[in-house]
Amino acid sequence: MAEGTYASTLNMHYGRKGLGDRIIAALRQAGKDPDSITTDDLSPVAEFHIGGQAATLELAQSAGMGAGMRVLDIGSGLGGPARTLAQHYGCKVAGLDLTEEFCRVATMLTELCGMHERVSFMHGNALDIPFENASFDLVWTQQAGANIENKLRLYQEVNRVLAVGGRLVFQEVLRGPETPLHLPVPWAREGGLSFLQPPDAIRDLLARAGFREMIWHDVTAQYIDEYRKLAARTSDPGGPPPLGIHLILGPEAGEMRRNVVRNLEEQRIVLIQGVLKKS
Ligand SMILES: C[S@@+](CC[C@H](N)C(=O)[O-])C[C@H]1O[C@@H](n2cnc3c(N)ncnc32)[C@H](O)[C@@H]1O
């Protein structure tokens, strides 16, 4: 797919206009004052990956995060993971995302949380990261790789912006032994936005891009039960809870989540957490 077409398809998938207003209205509906919210309040909508904020914290614990670290979050979405990392570990996080509306809303939510001095967002493509060589101690990414076809280029770019000894920390949906994928899923309505590769292929690409594996952990079994419950709540006949991914994805969110459960159960996808060192 040509770069411009890819970017506009991605923006159409994730970036429905008015997202900020929908989130503010949902916060009020949930009894929260938008002028005094925390990153925890926002997590049901802003931690947009399997396992939510708990998975972010679990991954961070194994990643060796530390105060003052310079972190880049690739595919930062609404900024939930970036704010969680800054809040819990005292690091400075820059988010990069190709969906313009996400960058705009992430910035607004971060200002509302009073965290804009530690967390910022930039619109751009992970295949052409707009930062100098060796700018970061750690590159973080959660479930953005599923949308990115040229993964070797992605990992090479990540390697370039990491300082020597820096780490890539990720949670990704990868292709399981069974195919095809049940669609739609939260990262794609059609196959043209979903680029899953099996774990062995990803490990090979990471090694080719100059990474040494420190942790490789299949967490599929750990998160499947919780995701089943979440999918059931999103499809609740009484309507989903005010804050959730339906604010991003609209009425298809329930079907997308049910398909994630089926894909996990039928081994069409697996969920991997990894920590790799720039070698
Ligand atoms: C499923 S969302 C995950 C968002 C966030 N990481 C989280 O866990 O809350 C995937 C994100 O990756 C972003 N993305 C996909 N392809 C990208 C690319 N080539 N460059 C930058 N961001 C990209 C999307 O815009 C979207 O925000």
The ligand as an ORCA input file, in Angstrom:
! r2SCAN-3c Opt
* xyz 0 1
  C      -3.962     -0.633     19.071
  S      -3.366      0.988     19.086
  C      -2.338      0.942     20.550
  C      -2.119      2.313     21.146
  C      -1.218      2.347     22.379
  N       0.061      1.732     22.124
  C      -1.869      1.679     23.552
  O      -1.489      0.542     23.840
  O      -2.742      2.289     24.195
  C      -2.133      0.991     17.765
  C      -1.520      2.364     17.549
  O      -0.427      2.276     16.640
  C      -0.446      3.424     15.811
  N       0.315      3.155     14.590
  C       0.061      2.210     13.645
  N       0.966      2.271     12.650
  C       1.822      3.267     12.970
  C       2.987      3.803     12.341
  N       3.446      3.334     11.174
  N       3.646      4.815     12.948
  C       3.194      5.320     14.133
  N       2.086      4.852     14.774
  C       1.408      3.835     14.205
  C      -1.930      3.649     15.576
  O      -2.203      4.937     15.098
  C      -2.488      3.362     16.956
  O      -2.483      4.506     17.755
*
